[in-house]
Amino acid sequence: MIDQENFDPKAHVAAMAPALGLRLDAERQAKVVFQFNLMARIAGAVLNKPVPEHVEPAPVFRP
């Protein structure tokens, strides 16, 4: 789960890019950090909602 209080997307991207063998210039790194910030905000809104214990995931997703 994302801890929005302590998550630092810039530090995360700076640490993970080399670990994954990615070479990101400053412009590309800034774009990835922007996307991580966006994903953290979206995920935070969903993950902060309580889920009742009786709720179970569907075995098959059918839209």
N, CA, C and O atoms as a Tripos MOL2 file, in Angstrom:
@<TRIPOS>MOLECULE
protein
  252   251    63     0     0
PROTEIN
NO_CHARGES

@<TRIPOS>ATOM
      1 N           0.8420   -1.1710    0.0000 N.3       1 MET1
      2 CA          0.0000    0.0000    0.0000 C.3       1 MET1
      3 C           0.8920    1.2400    0.0000 C.2       1 MET1
      4 O           1.9960    1.2120    0.5430 O.2       1 MET1
      5 N           0.4270    2.3010   -0.5930 N.am      2 ILE2
      6 CA          1.1970    3.5380   -0.6830 C.3       2 ILE2
      7 C           0.9450    4.3830    0.5600 C.2       2 ILE2
      8 O          -0.2000    4.6840    0.8970 O.2       2 ILE2
      9 N           2.0150    4.7560    1.2280 N.am      3 ASP3
     10 CA          1.9380    5.6680    2.3600 C.3       3 ASP3
     11 C           2.1190    7.0710    1.7860 C.2       3 ASP3
     12 O           3.2470    7.5210    1.5850 O.2       3 ASP3
     13 N           1.0200    7.7540    1.5240 N.am      4 GLN4
     14 CA          1.0830    9.0470    0.8520 C.3       4 GLN4
     15 C           1.8560   10.0870    1.6510 C.2       4 GLN4
     16 O           2.4080   11.0240    1.0750 O.2       4 GLN4
     17 N           1.9010    9.9320    2.9630 N.am      5 GLU5
     18 CA          2.6170   10.8910    3.8030 C.3       5 GLU5
     19 C           4.1280   10.7990    3.5680 C.2       5 GLU5
     20 O           4.8200   11.8170    3.5870 O.2       5 GLU5
     21 N           4.6420    9.5850    3.3470 N.am      6 ASN6
     22 CA          6.0790    9.3780    3.2600 C.3       6 ASN6
     23 C           6.5770    8.9680    1.8840 C.2       6 ASN6
     24 O           7.7820    8.7970    1.7030 O.2       6 ASN6
     25 N           5.6870    8.8030    0.9030 N.am      7 PHE7
     26 CA          6.1030    8.3790   -0.4330 C.3       7 PHE7
     27 C           6.7520    9.5440   -1.1630 C.2       7 PHE7
     28 O           6.1490   10.6080   -1.3070 O.2       7 PHE7
     29 N           7.9720    9.3440   -1.6180 N.am      8 ASP8
     30 CA          8.7140   10.3590   -2.3660 C.3       8 ASP8
     31 C           8.9550    9.8270   -3.7740 C.2       8 ASP8
     32 O           9.9200    9.0980   -4.0040 O.2       8 ASP8
     33 N           8.0780   10.1880   -4.7250 N.am      9 PRO9
     34 CA          8.2010    9.6590   -6.0800 C.3       9 PRO9
     35 C           9.5480    9.9650   -6.7280 C.2       9 PRO9
     36 O          10.0890    9.1300   -7.4530 O.2       9 PRO9
     37 N          10.0840   11.1300   -6.4790 N.am     10 LYS10
     38 CA         11.3600   11.5030   -7.0950 C.3      10 LYS10
     39 C          12.4790   10.5780   -6.6040 C.2      10 LYS10
     40 O          13.2870   10.1010   -7.4000 O.2      10 LYS10
     41 N          12.5210   10.3330   -5.3150 N.am     11 ALA11
     42 CA         13.5360    9.4310   -4.7560 C.3      11 ALA11
     43 C          13.3100    7.9970   -5.2390 C.2      11 ALA11
     44 O          14.2620    7.2650   -5.5080 O.2      11 ALA11
     45 N          12.0420    7.6090   -5.3440 N.am     12 HIS12
     46 CA         11.7140    6.2570   -5.7960 C.3      12 HIS12
     47 C          12.2020    6.0390   -7.2320 C.2      12 HIS12
     48 O          12.8330    5.0240   -7.5290 O.2      12 HIS12
     49 N          11.9130    6.9740   -8.1020 N.am     13 VAL13
     50 CA         12.3260    6.8530   -9.5100 C.3      13 VAL13
     51 C          13.8480    6.8880   -9.6130 C.2      13 VAL13
     52 O          14.4350    6.1210  -10.3750 O.2      13 VAL13
     53 N          14.4840    7.7690   -8.8550 N.am     14 ALA14
     54 CA         15.9490    7.8660   -8.8950 C.3      14 ALA14
     55 C          16.6040    6.5640   -8.4410 C.2      14 ALA14
     56 O          17.6490    6.1810   -8.9670 O.2      14 ALA14
     57 N          16.0000    5.8820   -7.4700 N.am     15 ALA15
     58 CA         16.5680    4.6330   -6.9700 C.3      15 ALA15
     59 C          16.2260    3.4410   -7.8590 C.2      15 ALA15
     60 O          17.0630    2.5620   -8.0640 O.2      15 ALA15
     61 N          15.0200    3.4050   -8.3800 N.am     16 MET16
     62 CA         14.5620    2.2270   -9.1120 C.3      16 MET16
     63 C          15.0250    2.1950  -10.5720 C.2      16 MET16
     64 O          15.2460    1.1130  -11.1150 O.2      16 MET16
     65 N          15.1730    3.3320  -11.2030 N.am     17 ALA17
     66 CA         15.5760    3.3410  -12.6140 C.3      17 ALA17
     67 C          16.8900    2.5790  -12.8320 C.2      17 ALA17
     68 O          16.9430    1.7020  -13.6950 O.2      17 ALA17
     69 N          17.9480    2.8880  -12.0760 N.am     18 PRO18
     70 CA         19.1910    2.1220  -12.2770 C.3      18 PRO18
     71 C          19.0310    0.6460  -11.9060 C.2      18 PRO18
     72 O          19.6220   -0.2260  -12.5430 O.2      18 PRO18
     73 N          18.2360    0.3720  -10.8800 N.am     19 ALA19
     74 CA         18.0340   -1.0210  -10.4640 C.3      19 ALA19
     75 C          17.3530   -1.8330  -11.5650 C.2      19 ALA19
     76 O          17.5510   -3.0430  -11.6680 O.2      19 ALA19
     77 N          16.5520   -1.1560  -12.3820 N.am     20 LEU20
     78 CA         15.8550   -1.8170  -13.4830 C.3      20 LEU20
     79 C          16.6190   -1.7120  -14.8050 C.2      20 LEU20
     80 O          16.1570   -2.1870  -15.8430 O.2      20 LEU20
     81 N          17.7820   -1.0880  -14.7500 N.am     21 GLY21
     82 CA         18.5900   -0.9430  -15.9540 C.3      21 GLY21
     83 C          18.0970    0.1580  -16.8770 C.2      21 GLY21
     84 O          18.3770    0.1310  -18.0760 O.2      21 GLY21
     85 N          17.3680    1.1260  -16.3360 N.am     22 LEU22
     86 CA         16.8520    2.2220  -17.1500 C.3      22 LEU22
     87 C          17.7630    3.4400  -17.0370 C.2      22 LEU22
     88 O          18.2310    3.7850  -15.9520 O.2      22 LEU22
     89 N          18.0030    4.0770  -18.1620 N.am     23 ARG23
     90 CA         18.7610    5.3270  -18.1720 C.3      23 ARG23
     91 C          17.7890    6.4380  -18.5370 C.2      23 ARG23
     92 O          17.3790    6.5690  -19.6900 O.2      23 ARG23
     93 N          17.4270    7.2350  -17.5390 N.am     24 LEU24
     94 CA         16.4590    8.3030  -17.7580 C.3      24 LEU24
     95 C          17.1540    9.6530  -17.6680 C.2      24 LEU24
     96 O          17.7970    9.9680  -16.6660 O.2      24 LEU24
     97 N          17.0160   10.4600  -18.7410 N.am     25 ASP25
     98 CA         17.5400   11.8140  -18.6490 C.3      25 ASP25
     99 C          16.6110   12.6270  -17.7400 C.2      25 ASP25
    100 O          15.5510   12.1440  -17.3440 O.2      25 ASP25
    101 N          17.0040   13.8440  -17.4140 N.am     26 ALA26
    102 CA         16.2530   14.6590  -16.4530 C.3      26 ALA26
    103 C          14.8110   14.8890  -16.8930 C.2      26 ALA26
    104 O          13.8960   14.8560  -16.0700 O.2      26 ALA26
    105 N          14.6060   15.1200  -18.1830 N.am     27 GLU27
    106 CA         13.2510   15.3740  -18.6890 C.3      27 GLU27
    107 C          12.3730   14.1270  -18.5580 C.2      27 GLU27
    108 O          11.2320   14.2150  -18.1060 O.2      27 GLU27
    109 N          12.8950   12.9920  -18.9450 N.am     28 ARG28
    110 CA         12.1450   11.7400  -18.8570 C.3      28 ARG28
    111 C          11.8680   11.3830  -17.4000 C.2      28 ARG28
    112 O          10.7750   10.9300  -17.0610 O.2      28 ARG28
    113 N          12.8660   11.5890  -16.5420 N.am     29 GLN29
    114 CA         12.6910   11.2900  -15.1220 C.3      29 GLN29
    115 C          11.5890   12.1700  -14.5270 C.2      29 GLN29
    116 O          10.7920   11.6930  -13.7180 O.2      29 GLN29
    117 N          11.5330   13.4380  -14.9120 N.am     30 ALA30
    118 CA         10.4890   14.3440  -14.4210 C.3      30 ALA30
    119 C           9.1090   13.8650  -14.8650 C.2      30 ALA30
    120 O           8.1450   13.9640  -14.1060 O.2      30 ALA30
    121 N           9.0090   13.3510  -16.0800 N.am     31 LYS31
    122 CA          7.7220   12.8400  -16.5750 C.3      31 LYS31
    123 C           7.2840   11.6000  -15.8040 C.2      31 LYS31
    124 O           6.1020   11.4430  -15.4980 O.2      31 LYS31
    125 N           8.2340   10.7150  -15.4890 N.am     32 VAL32
    126 CA          7.9110    9.5050  -14.7280 C.3      32 VAL32
    127 C           7.4830    9.8860  -13.3110 C.2      32 VAL32
    128 O           6.5350    9.3120  -12.7750 O.2      32 VAL32
    129 N           8.1740   10.8450  -12.7060 N.am     33 VAL33
    130 CA          7.8150   11.3130  -11.3550 C.3      33 VAL33
    131 C           6.4070   11.8950  -11.3680 C.2      33 VAL33
    132 O           5.6280   11.6440  -10.4490 O.2      33 VAL33
    133 N           6.0700   12.6680  -12.3950 N.am     34 PHE34
    134 CA          4.7200   13.2310  -12.5110 C.3      34 PHE34
    135 C           3.6770   12.1170  -12.5350 C.2      34 PHE34
    136 O           2.6540   12.2070  -11.8580 O.2      34 PHE34
    137 N           3.9390   11.0630  -13.3200 N.am     35 GLN35
    138 CA          2.9930    9.9450  -13.4120 C.3      35 GLN35
    139 C           2.8750    9.2060  -12.0830 C.2      35 GLN35
    140 O           1.7780    8.7900  -11.7090 O.2      35 GLN35
    141 N           3.9810    9.0370  -11.3640 N.am     36 PHE36
    142 CA          3.9290    8.3950  -10.0500 C.3      36 PHE36
    143 C           3.0960    9.2240   -9.0760 C.2      36 PHE36
    144 O           2.3130    8.6720   -8.3040 O.2      36 PHE36
    145 N           3.2590   10.5380   -9.1090 N.am     37 ASN37
    146 CA          2.4370   11.4120   -8.2560 C.3      37 ASN37
    147 C           0.9640   11.2330   -8.5720 C.2      37 ASN37
    148 O           0.1390   11.1320   -7.6640 O.2      37 ASN37
    149 N           0.6330   11.1940   -9.8430 N.am     38 LEU38
    150 CA         -0.7510   11.0220  -10.2750 C.3      38 LEU38
    151 C          -1.3000    9.6700   -9.8190 C.2      38 LEU38
    152 O          -2.4060    9.5950   -9.2820 O.2      38 LEU38
    153 N          -0.5290    8.6060  -10.0330 N.am     39 MET39
    154 CA         -0.9750    7.2700   -9.6180 C.3      39 MET39
    155 C          -1.1510    7.1840   -8.1060 C.2      39 MET39
    156 O          -2.0890    6.5470   -7.6280 O.2      39 MET39
    157 N          -0.2640    7.8140   -7.3570 N.am     40 ALA40
    158 CA         -0.3630    7.7830   -5.8880 C.3      40 ALA40
    159 C          -1.6300    8.4850   -5.4220 C.2      40 ALA40
    160 O          -2.2870    8.0200   -4.4900 O.2      40 ALA40
    161 N          -1.9840    9.6060   -6.0630 N.am     41 ARG41
    162 CA         -3.2220   10.3190   -5.6950 C.3      41 ARG41
    163 C          -4.4460    9.4780   -6.0150 C.2      41 ARG41
    164 O          -5.3650    9.3880   -5.2010 O.2      41 ARG41
    165 N          -4.4690    8.8650   -7.1830 N.am     42 ILE42
    166 CA         -5.6160    8.0450   -7.5860 C.3      42 ILE42
    167 C          -5.7240    6.8170   -6.6930 C.2      42 ILE42
    168 O          -6.8090    6.4960   -6.2090 O.2      42 ILE42
    169 N          -4.6160    6.1340   -6.4740 N.am     43 ALA43
    170 CA         -4.6240    4.9330   -5.6340 C.3      43 ALA43
    171 C          -4.9920    5.2810   -4.2000 C.2      43 ALA43
    172 O          -5.7140    4.5270   -3.5480 O.2      43 ALA43
    173 N          -4.5110    6.3990   -3.7060 N.am     44 GLY44
    174 CA         -4.8070    6.8060   -2.3370 C.3      44 GLY44
    175 C          -6.2950    6.9790   -2.1080 C.2      44 GLY44
    176 O          -6.8120    6.6100   -1.0540 O.2      44 GLY44
    177 N          -6.9850    7.5370   -3.0900 N.am     45 ALA45
    178 CA         -8.4320    7.7350   -2.9610 C.3      45 ALA45
    179 C          -9.1580    6.4020   -2.8450 C.2      45 ALA45
    180 O         -10.1510    6.2970   -2.1250 O.2      45 ALA45
    181 N          -8.6790    5.3970   -3.5380 N.am     46 VAL46
    182 CA         -9.3050    4.0740   -3.5080 C.3      46 VAL46
    183 C          -8.8760    3.2980   -2.2690 C.2      46 VAL46
    184 O          -9.7100    2.6910   -1.5960 O.2      46 VAL46
    185 N          -7.5920    3.3150   -1.9670 N.am     47 LEU47
    186 CA         -7.0680    2.5110   -0.8650 C.3      47 LEU47
    187 C          -7.4770    3.0270    0.5120 C.2      47 LEU47
    188 O          -7.4060    2.2860    1.4920 O.2      47 LEU47
    189 N          -7.9020    4.2780    0.5990 N.am     48 ASN48
    190 CA         -8.3170    4.8230    1.8870 C.3      48 ASN48
    191 C          -9.7660    4.4940    2.2350 C.2      48 ASN48
    192 O         -10.2300    4.8260    3.3260 O.2      48 ASN48
    193 N         -10.4720    3.8570    1.3360 N.am     49 LYS49
    194 CA        -11.8510    3.4580    1.6000 C.3      49 LYS49
    195 C         -11.8520    2.1260    2.3430 C.2      49 LYS49
    196 O         -11.1890    1.1810    1.9160 O.2      49 LYS49
    197 N         -12.5850    2.0400    3.4470 N.am     50 PRO50
    198 CA        -12.6380    0.7590    4.1580 C.3      50 PRO50
    199 C         -13.4300   -0.2760    3.3580 C.2      50 PRO50
    200 O         -14.4240    0.0430    2.7050 O.2      50 PRO50
    201 N         -12.9670   -1.5130    3.4270 N.am     51 VAL51
    202 CA        -13.6410   -2.6120    2.7520 C.3      51 VAL51
    203 C         -14.1790   -3.5430    3.8390 C.2      51 VAL51
    204 O         -13.4140   -4.0440    4.6630 O.2      51 VAL51
    205 N         -15.4920   -3.7750    3.8420 N.am     52 PRO52
    206 CA        -16.0520   -4.6720    4.8530 C.3      52 PRO52
    207 C         -15.4380   -6.0730    4.7520 C.2      52 PRO52
    208 O         -15.0590   -6.5170    3.6690 O.2      52 PRO52
    209 N         -15.3460   -6.7530    5.8850 N.am     53 GLU53
    210 CA        -14.7040   -8.0670    5.9200 C.3      53 GLU53
    211 C         -15.4500   -9.1150    5.0960 C.2      53 GLU53
    212 O         -14.8400  -10.0740    4.6250 O.2      53 GLU53
    213 N         -16.7520   -8.9440    4.9190 N.am     54 HIS54
    214 CA        -17.5190   -9.9610    4.1860 C.3      54 HIS54
    215 C         -17.3840   -9.8330    2.6660 C.2      54 HIS54
    216 O         -17.8570  -10.7010    1.9330 O.2      54 HIS54
    217 N         -16.7530   -8.7740    2.1910 N.am     55 VAL55
    218 CA        -16.6010   -8.5570    0.7530 C.3      55 VAL55
    219 C         -15.4610   -9.4380    0.2300 C.2      55 VAL55
    220 O         -14.3670   -9.4580    0.7950 O.2      55 VAL55
    221 N         -15.7320  -10.1540   -0.8400 N.am     56 GLU56
    222 CA        -14.7200  -11.0020   -1.4540 C.3      56 GLU56
    223 C         -14.5840  -10.6190   -2.9290 C.2      56 GLU56
    224 O         -15.5580  -10.1940   -3.5510 O.2      56 GLU56
    225 N         -13.3870  -10.7660   -3.4860 N.am     57 PRO57
    226 CA        -13.2060  -10.4390   -4.9050 C.3      57 PRO57
    227 C         -13.9370  -11.4400   -5.7840 C.2      57 PRO57
    228 O         -14.0770  -12.6110   -5.4310 O.2      57 PRO57
    229 N         -14.3930  -10.9730   -6.9160 N.am     58 ALA58
    230 CA        -15.0490  -11.8520   -7.8590 C.3      58 ALA58
    231 C         -14.0250  -12.8060   -8.4570 C.2      58 ALA58
    232 O         -12.9030  -12.3870   -8.7390 O.2      58 ALA58
    233 N         -14.3760  -14.0870   -8.6610 N.am     59 PRO59
    234 CA        -13.4090  -15.0140   -9.2390 C.3      59 PRO59
    235 C         -13.0940  -14.7190  -10.7010 C.2      59 PRO59
    236 O         -12.0020  -15.0250  -11.1790 O.2      59 PRO59
    237 N         -14.0540  -14.1230  -11.4090 N.am     60 VAL60
    238 CA        -13.8550  -13.7730  -12.8060 C.3      60 VAL60
    239 C         -14.4760  -12.3910  -13.0290 C.2      60 VAL60
    240 O         -15.6060  -12.1330  -12.6130 O.2      60 VAL60
    241 N         -13.7230  -11.5070  -13.6920 N.am     61 PHE61
    242 CA        -14.2440  -10.1710  -13.9840 C.3      61 PHE61
    243 C         -15.0010  -10.2160  -15.2930 C.2      61 PHE61
    244 O         -14.4580  -10.5980  -16.3290 O.2      61 PHE61
    245 N         -16.2670   -9.8190  -15.2340 N.am     62 ARG62
    246 CA        -17.0830   -9.7170  -16.4550 C.3      62 ARG62
    247 C         -17.7070   -8.3290  -16.4810 C.2      62 ARG62
    248 O         -18.6040   -8.0340  -15.6910 O.2      62 ARG62
    249 N         -17.2390   -7.4780  -17.3830 N.am     63 PRO63
    250 CA        -17.7860   -6.1130  -17.4380 C.3      63 PRO63
    251 C         -19.2200   -6.0860  -17.9100 C.2      63 PRO63
    252 O         -19.8170   -5.0140  -18.0080 O.2      63 PRO63
@<TRIPOS>BOND
     1     1     2 1
     2     2     3 1
     3     3     4 2
     4     3     5 am
     5     5     6 1
     6     6     7 1
     7     7     8 2
     8     7     9 am
     9     9    10 1
    10    10    11 1
    11    11    12 2
    12    11    13 am
    13    13    14 1
    14    14    15 1
    15    15    16 2
    16    15    17 am
    17    17    18 1
    18    18    19 1
    19    19    20 2
    20    19    21 am
    21    21    22 1
    22    22    23 1
    23    23    24 2
    24    23    25 am
    25    25    26 1
    26    26    27 1
    27    27    28 2
    28    27    29 am
    29    29    30 1
    30    30    31 1
    31    31    32 2
    32    31    33 am
    33    33    34 1
    34    34    35 1
    35    35    36 2
    36    35    37 am
    37    37    38 1
    38    38    39 1
    39    39    40 2
    40    39    41 am
    41    41    42 1
    42    42    43 1
    43    43    44 2
    44    43    45 am
    45    45    46 1
    46    46    47 1
    47    47    48 2
    48    47    49 am
    49    49    50 1
    50    50    51 1
    51    51    52 2
    52    51    53 am
    53    53    54 1
    54    54    55 1
    55    55    56 2
    56    55    57 am
    57    57    58 1
    58    58    59 1
    59    59    60 2
    60    59    61 am
    61    61    62 1
    62    62    63 1
    63    63    64 2
    64    63    65 am
    65    65    66 1
    66    66    67 1
    67    67    68 2
    68    67    69 am
    69    69    70 1
    70    70    71 1
    71    71    72 2
    72    71    73 am
    73    73    74 1
    74    74    75 1
    75    75    76 2
    76    75    77 am
    77    77    78 1
    78    78    79 1
    79    79    80 2
    80    79    81 am
    81    81    82 1
    82    82    83 1
    83    83    84 2
    84    83    85 am
    85    85    86 1
    86    86    87 1
    87    87    88 2
    88    87    89 am
    89    89    90 1
    90    90    91 1
    91    91    92 2
    92    91    93 am
    93    93    94 1
    94    94    95 1
    95    95    96 2
    96    95    97 am
    97    97    98 1
    98    98    99 1
    99    99   100 2
   100    99   101 am
   101   101   102 1
   102   102   103 1
   103   103   104 2
   104   103   105 am
   105   105   106 1
   106   106   107 1
   107   107   108 2
   108   107   109 am
   109   109   110 1
   110   110   111 1
   111   111   112 2
   112   111   113 am
   113   113   114 1
   114   114   115 1
   115   115   116 2
   116   115   117 am
   117   117   118 1
   118   118   119 1
   119   119   120 2
   120   119   121 am
   121   121   122 1
   122   122   123 1
   123   123   124 2
   124   123   125 am
   125   125   126 1
   126   126   127 1
   127   127   128 2
   128   127   129 am
   129   129   130 1
   130   130   131 1
   131   131   132 2
   132   131   133 am
   133   133   134 1
   134   134   135 1
   135   135   136 2
   136   135   137 am
   137   137   138 1
   138   138   139 1
   139   139   140 2
   140   139   141 am
   141   141   142 1
   142   142   143 1
   143   143   144 2
   144   143   145 am
   145   145   146 1
   146   146   147 1
   147   147   148 2
   148   147   149 am
   149   149   150 1
   150   150   151 1
   151   151   152 2
   152   151   153 am
   153   153   154 1
   154   154   155 1
   155   155   156 2
   156   155   157 am
   157   157   158 1
   158   158   159 1
   159   159   160 2
   160   159   161 am
   161   161   162 1
   162   162   163 1
   163   163   164 2
   164   163   165 am
   165   165   166 1
   166   166   167 1
   167   167   168 2
   168   167   169 am
   169   169   170 1
   170   170   171 1
   171   171   172 2
   172   171   173 am
   173   173   174 1
   174   174   175 1
   175   175   176 2
   176   175   177 am
   177   177   178 1
   178   178   179 1
   179   179   180 2
   180   179   181 am
   181   181   182 1
   182   182   183 1
   183   183   184 2
   184   183   185 am
   185   185   186 1
   186   186   187 1
   187   187   188 2
   188   187   189 am
   189   189   190 1
   190   190   191 1
   191   191   192 2
   192   191   193 am
   193   193   194 1
   194   194   195 1
   195   195   196 2
   196   195   197 am
   197   197   198 1
   198   198   199 1
   199   199   200 2
   200   199   201 am
   201   201   202 1
   202   202   203 1
   203   203   204 2
   204   203   205 am
   205   205   206 1
   206   206   207 1
   207   207   208 2
   208   207   209 am
   209   209   210 1
   210   210   211 1
   211   211   212 2
   212   211   213 am
   213   213   214 1
   214   214   215 1
   215   215   216 2
   216   215   217 am
   217   217   218 1
   218   218   219 1
   219   219   220 2
   220   219   221 am
   221   221   222 1
   222   222   223 1
   223   223   224 2
   224   223   225 am
   225   225   226 1
   226   226   227 1
   227   227   228 2
   228   227   229 am
   229   229   230 1
   230   230   231 1
   231   231   232 2
   232   231   233 am
   233   233   234 1
   234   234   235 1
   235   235   236 2
   236   235   237 am
   237   237   238 1
   238   238   239 1
   239   239   240 2
   240   239   241 am
   241   241   242 1
   242   242   243 1
   243   243   244 2
   244   243   245 am
   245   245   246 1
   246   246   247 1
   247   247   248 2
   248   247   249 am
   249   249   250 1
   250   250   251 1
   251   251   252 2
@<TRIPOS>SUBSTRUCTURE
     1 MET1         2 RESIDUE 1 A MET
     2 ILE2         6 RESIDUE 1 A ILE
     3 ASP3        10 RESIDUE 1 A ASP
     4 GLN4        14 RESIDUE 1 A GLN
     5 GLU5        18 RESIDUE 1 A GLU
     6 ASN6        22 RESIDUE 1 A ASN
     7 PHE7        26 RESIDUE 1 A PHE
     8 ASP8        30 RESIDUE 1 A ASP
     9 PRO9        34 RESIDUE 1 A PRO
    10 LYS10       38 RESIDUE 1 A LYS
    11 ALA11       42 RESIDUE 1 A ALA
    12 HIS12       46 RESIDUE 1 A HIS
    13 VAL13       50 RESIDUE 1 A VAL
    14 ALA14       54 RESIDUE 1 A ALA
    15 ALA15       58 RESIDUE 1 A ALA
    16 MET16       62 RESIDUE 1 A MET
    17 ALA17       66 RESIDUE 1 A ALA
    18 PRO18       70 RESIDUE 1 A PRO
    19 ALA19       74 RESIDUE 1 A ALA
    20 LEU20       78 RESIDUE 1 A LEU
    21 GLY21       82 RESIDUE 1 A GLY
    22 LEU22       86 RESIDUE 1 A LEU
    23 ARG23       90 RESIDUE 1 A ARG
    24 LEU24       94 RESIDUE 1 A LEU
    25 ASP25       98 RESIDUE 1 A ASP
    26 ALA26      102 RESIDUE 1 A ALA
    27 GLU27      106 RESIDUE 1 A GLU
    28 ARG28      110 RESIDUE 1 A ARG
    29 GLN29      114 RESIDUE 1 A GLN
    30 ALA30      118 RESIDUE 1 A ALA
    31 LYS31      122 RESIDUE 1 A LYS
    32 VAL32      126 RESIDUE 1 A VAL
    33 VAL33      130 RESIDUE 1 A VAL
    34 PHE34      134 RESIDUE 1 A PHE
    35 GLN35      138 RESIDUE 1 A GLN
    36 PHE36      142 RESIDUE 1 A PHE
    37 ASN37      146 RESIDUE 1 A ASN
    38 LEU38      150 RESIDUE 1 A LEU
    39 MET39      154 RESIDUE 1 A MET
    40 ALA40      158 RESIDUE 1 A ALA
    41 ARG41      162 RESIDUE 1 A ARG
    42 ILE42      166 RESIDUE 1 A ILE
    43 ALA43      170 RESIDUE 1 A ALA
    44 GLY44      174 RESIDUE 1 A GLY
    45 ALA45      178 RESIDUE 1 A ALA
    46 VAL46      182 RESIDUE 1 A VAL
    47 LEU47      186 RESIDUE 1 A LEU
    48 ASN48      190 RESIDUE 1 A ASN
    49 LYS49      194 RESIDUE 1 A LYS
    50 PRO50      198 RESIDUE 1 A PRO
    51 VAL51      202 RESIDUE 1 A VAL
    52 PRO52      206 RESIDUE 1 A PRO
    53 GLU53      210 RESIDUE 1 A GLU
    54 HIS54      214 RESIDUE 1 A HIS
    55 VAL55      218 RESIDUE 1 A VAL
    56 GLU56      222 RESIDUE 1 A GLU
    57 PRO57      226 RESIDUE 1 A PRO
    58 ALA58      230 RESIDUE 1 A ALA
    59 PRO59      234 RESIDUE 1 A PRO
    60 VAL60      238 RESIDUE 1 A VAL
    61 PHE61      242 RESIDUE 1 A PHE
    62 ARG62      246 RESIDUE 1 A ARG
    63 PRO63      250 RESIDUE 1 A PRO
